[in-house]
Amino acid sequence: MHKNKIKMLILSLTGQCNFACDYCYASEHNKEMMTPETAKKAIELVAADGEPFTLQLSGGEPLLNFACIKEITTYVEEKKLPAILQIQTNGSLITDEIAKFLFAHKIAIGVSLDGRPGVNNKLRKFPNGEGTTNAVLKGIDILKRNNIAMGITCVVTDTNVQDLVSVVEMAYYLGNVRRIGIDLLREQGRGTKLNPPAAEDVKKGIEEAYCLAEKMKIALHLPIYFSQIERVKVLQKGGNYNFGHCYAMNGEAAFVDAKGDIYACSSLVGDKDFYLGNVDTGIDSQLRYNVKTRICEAMHFCTACRDFKLCGGGCFARWYGTGQRTQYLGECALKRTSIAWATGTNNGDKK
């Protein structure tokens, strides 16, 4: 029924986390630890196609299940599977041992950080309510000490949207950040209790961040790339703009929870409407086709937009979480601002 290969496999190694961030969309995920056996079954399902795929280790906090990470890595390497490994972590559990392991096995590292300490601590907290910044910076410093580069993911809410320049400041201060990704609030999990950023605030905040990054690049001869701008540049070259940024919207993603159940997207775990199968029974091609069709049809307003070719379309999960049936205007503002910067039509702000 559905012939597209899976290009993105995300393993939720556990729903547990040592943080209790205000906006966490994964707060209701299964709290069990994924076993190596479950992970291997999921990998086998995707690797059977023989095509390269991205294998992202996620959670919860994936480093709580570091033993499983080691087994997964050994399995991929011994089988010579065409997997590109990534990990998205809060950074607080990184040790020298873990840092060296990730580097040795070429596992790309992304750490979540939402700005300077005062801002980050308002959103990213321990279960007791204390801020997490010191713990995160300690982990990042360990990476730096081991000469390991990383990326930062910043989740934007109405709390930090007006201080996005601090994300750039922190990135340059840390010294080993090479990429910044902006992730607008998704109203799932604990995220339902927060307010999304207003579109005008997103535009202003991201313009200020891009402007500062450009000035720092010139002054220090050290670029830090923004995922959103880089995506536009890919589309300028004739890349797939039909929701190409989101594998789920093209039926090319599989998110596996700790029990082995498979969903189309990490933000839609537990919703039976987006269930695709289980590692023991495989991915149901009819369900996969139905989910892809539902997602693409729901986002019809994107394909009618004049900016679609360089935008590539919005995030279904973010839109779905709002309960609205129109565009997520904050995301439109982010995409249009990024297009302006990538194409040089940002009224000279780069200078």
C-alpha positions in Angstrom: 0.0 0.0 0.0 2.7 2.5 1.0 6.1 2.1 -0.7 8.1 4.9 0.8 11.0 3.7 2.9 11.3 4.7 6.6 14.0 7.4 6.7 13.7 8.4 10.4 13.5 5.9 13.2 13.2 7.4 16.7 13.6 5.1 19.7 12.1 6.3 23.0 14.6 4.5 25.3 12.5 5.5 28.3 9.6 7.8 29.1 11.4 8.6 32.4 13.3 11.9 32.8 15.3 13.5 35.6 13.8 16.9 34.5 10.2 18.1 34.6 10.2 20.8 32.0 7.1 23.0 31.9 6.3 22.3 28.2 7.4 18.6 27.8 5.2 16.9 25.2 6.5 13.5 26.2 5.5 13.8 29.9 2.8 11.1 29.4 5.0 8.6 27.6 5.5 5.1 28.9 7.9 5.1 31.8 9.4 1.7 31.2 13.0 1.2 29.9 13.2 0.0 26.4 15.1 -3.4 26.2 17.9 -4.0 23.7 15.7 -6.7 22.2 12.9 -4.2 21.5 15.3 -1.7 20.0 16.9 -4.3 17.8 13.5 -5.5 16.5 12.7 -1.9 15.6 16.0 -1.4 13.9 15.6 -4.6 11.9 12.2 -3.5 10.6 13.7 -0.4 9.1 17.1 -1.8 8.1 15.4 -4.5 6.1 14.8 -2.0 3.3 18.5 -1.7 2.8 18.3 2.1 2.6 20.2 4.7 4.8 18.2 6.0 7.7 18.5 8.3 10.7 18.4 6.5 14.0 17.6 9.0 16.8 17.9 8.0 20.4 15.3 9.9 22.4 13.1 9.8 25.5 12.3 11.0 28.2 16.0 11.3 28.9 17.8 8.6 26.8 21.0 8.7 28.9 19.0 7.1 31.7 19.2 4.0 29.6 22.8 4.3 28.5 23.3 0.5 28.7 20.7 0.1 25.9 22.5 2.8 23.9 25.7 0.8 24.0 24.0 -2.3 22.9 22.2 -0.5 20.0 25.5 1.0 18.9 27.3 -2.3 18.9 24.4 -4.0 17.0 24.4 -1.3 14.3 28.2 -1.4 13.9 28.5 -5.2 13.9 25.7 -5.5 11.3 27.1 -2.7 9.3 23.7 -1.1 9.0 23.3 2.2 7.1 22.2 4.1 10.1 23.1 7.7 11.1 23.0 7.9 14.9 21.8 10.9 16.8 20.9 11.6 20.4 18.7 14.4 21.8 19.5 14.8 25.5 19.0 17.4 28.3 22.8 17.1 28.8 22.8 16.8 32.6 23.9 13.1 32.7 26.8 13.4 30.4 30.1 12.1 31.9 33.5 11.8 30.4 32.8 8.1 29.7 29.5 8.9 27.9 31.1 11.8 26.0 33.9 9.7 24.7 31.6 6.9 23.8 29.3 9.2 21.8 32.3 10.7 20.0 34.0 7.4 19.3 30.9 6.0 17.7 30.0 9.2 15.7 26.7 9.8 17.5 25.6 13.4 16.8 24.6 15.2 19.9 21.8 17.7 20.4 21.2 19.4 23.8 18.1 21.3 24.9 18.7 24.8 26.2 16.3 27.7 26.1 18.5 30.7 26.8 20.5 32.3 29.5 20.2 30.8 33.0 17.4 33.1 34.2 15.3 32.2 31.2 16.2 28.5 30.9 15.5 27.9 34.6 11.9 29.2 34.2 11.1 26.5 31.7 13.5 23.6 32.3 13.3 22.4 35.9 14.0 19.5 38.1 10.9 17.8 39.6 11.5 19.8 42.8 11.1 23.0 40.9 14.8 24.0 40.9 16.4 25.3 37.7 18.5 22.9 35.6 20.9 25.2 33.9 24.0 24.5 36.0 23.5 20.7 35.4 23.1 21.3 31.7 26.2 23.5 31.5 28.2 21.0 33.4 27.4 18.4 30.8 28.1 20.7 27.9 31.5 21.6 29.5 32.4 17.9 29.6 31.7 17.7 25.8 33.8 20.8 25.3 36.6 19.4 27.4 36.6 16.4 25.1 36.6 18.5 22.0 33.1 17.4 21.0 30.8 19.7 19.0 27.1 19.7 19.5 23.8 21.4 18.5 21.3 23.2 20.7 17.5 22.9 20.5 15.5 25.8 21.9 11.8 25.4 22.6 10.1 28.8 22.2 7.1 29.8 24.4 5.6 33.1 25.3 8.1 33.1 28.2 11.3 33.2 26.2 10.3 34.4 22.8 11.4 38.0 23.5 14.9 36.8 24.6 16.0 34.5 21.8 19.2 36.5 21.4 20.3 34.9 24.7 20.3 31.5 22.9 22.9 32.9 20.5 24.8 34.5 23.3 24.9 31.2 25.2 25.9 29.3 22.1 29.0 31.5 21.4 29.8 31.6 25.1 29.9 27.8 25.3 32.2 27.6 22.3 31.4 24.1 21.0 27.9 24.8 19.6 27.7 24.5 15.8 24.0 24.5 15.2 20.8 26.0 16.7 17.3 24.6 16.1 14.2 26.5 17.0 11.3 24.4 18.1 8.0 26.3 18.8 5.8 25.0 21.7 3.8 21.9 20.9 0.6 21.8 23.0 0.8 18.2 24.0 1.7 16.7 27.4 2.5 19.5 29.9 2.7 21.9 26.9 -1.1 22.3 27.1 -0.6 24.4 30.2 1.5 27.0 28.4 0.9 29.7 25.9 2.4 29.7 22.4 4.4 32.7 21.3 2.6 35.4 19.4 3.5 35.6 15.7 4.8 39.2 15.9 7.0 38.2 18.9 8.4 35.2 17.0 9.3 37.4 14.0 11.0 40.1 16.2 12.7 37.5 18.4 14.1 35.4 15.6 15.2 38.4 13.6 17.2 39.6 16.6 18.7 36.2 17.0 19.7 35.9 13.4 21.1 39.4 13.4 23.3 38.8 16.4 24.5 35.4 15.0 25.6 37.2 11.8 27.5 39.8 13.7 29.2 37.2 15.9 30.1 35.2 12.8 31.8 38.2 11.2 33.6 39.2 14.5 34.8 35.8 15.4 35.0 34.1 12.0 33.0 31.3 13.5 29.5 30.5 12.0 26.7 28.9 14.0 24.1 27.5 11.7 20.3 27.7 12.2 18.4 24.6 11.1 15.6 26.7 9.7 17.8 28.8 7.5 19.7 25.7 6.3 16.4 24.0 5.4 15.4 26.9 3.2 18.8 26.7 1.4 18.2 23.1 0.6 14.8 23.9 -0.8 16.3 26.7 -2.9 18.5 24.0 -4.6 15.4 22.1 -5.7 15.0 19.8 -2.7 11.7 18.1 -1.8 9.5 20.9 -0.5 6.4 18.8 0.0 6.7 18.6 3.8 10.2 17.2 3.2 11.3 18.4 6.7 8.8 16.1 8.4 9.3 12.4 7.7 6.0 11.6 9.4 4.0 13.7 6.8 5.5 11.6 4.0 5.0 8.3 5.7 8.7 7.9 6.3 8.9 8.1 10.1 8.5 5.6 12.9 8.5 6.5 16.6 8.9 3.5 18.8 7.9 3.7 22.5 9.5 1.7 25.3 7.0 -1.1 24.9 7.6 -1.4 21.2 4.4 0.3 19.9 5.0 2.3 16.8 3.5 5.8 16.0 3.9 8.2 13.2 5.4 11.0 15.4 6.9 11.4 18.9 4.3 14.1 19.7 1.4 11.8 18.8 2.3 8.8 21.0 -0.7 7.2 22.7 -3.1 8.6 20.1 -4.7 5.5 18.5 -5.4 7.5 15.3 -1.6 7.7 14.7 -0.7 4.1 15.7 1.2 2.2 13.0 2.0 -1.2 14.6 4.4 -2.9 16.9 8.0 -4.2 16.6 6.7 -7.8 16.9 4.0 -7.5 14.2 5.6 -4.8 12.0 4.3 -1.6 10.5 0.8 -1.9 9.0 1.0 -0.5 5.5 -2.7 0.4 5.5 -2.4 2.3 8.8 0.7 4.0 7.6 -1.0 5.1 4.4 -4.1 6.3 6.3 -2.0 8.4 8.7 0.0 10.0 5.9 -3.1 10.9 4.0 -4.8 12.3 7.0 -1.9 14.5 7.9 -1.3 15.8 4.4 -5.0 16.5 3.8 -5.3 18.4 7.1 -2.4 20.7 6.1 -4.0 21.7 2.8 -3.6 25.4 3.7 0.2 25.0 3.5 0.2 23.8 -0.1 -1.9 26.8 -1.1 0.5 29.3 0.4 2.8 31.4 -1.8 5.8 30.6 0.5 5.3 26.8 0.4 8.1 26.1 -2.0 10.7 27.6 0.4 8.9 26.8 3.6 8.2 23.2 2.9 5.1 23.2 5.1 4.2 23.4 8.8 4.4 20.9 11.6 1.2 18.8 11.8 1.7 17.8 15.5 2.1 21.5 16.5 -1.0 22.4 14.6 -3.0 19.4 15.8 -2.1 20.2 19.4 -3.7 23.7 19.2 -7.1 22.3 18.3 -7.4 25.0 15.7 -8.1 24.4 12.0 -6.0 27.2 10.6 -2.3 27.9 10.4 -0.1 28.0 13.5 0.8 31.7 12.9 3.9 31.6 15.0 5.4 28.9 12.8 4.5 30.9 9.7 6.4 33.9 11.1 9.4 31.7 11.9 9.4 30.2 8.4 8.9 33.5 6.6 11.7 35.2 8.6 14.0 32.3 7.9 13.2 32.5 4.2 14.0 36.2 4.2 17.4 35.6 5.7 18.2 32.7 3.5 17.3 34.6 0.3 18.8 37.9 1.3 15.5 39.7 1.3 15.6 40.7 5.0 15.9 44.4 4.3 19.6 44.5 4.9 19.5 43.3 8.5 22.5 41.1 7.8 24.7 44.1 7.5 
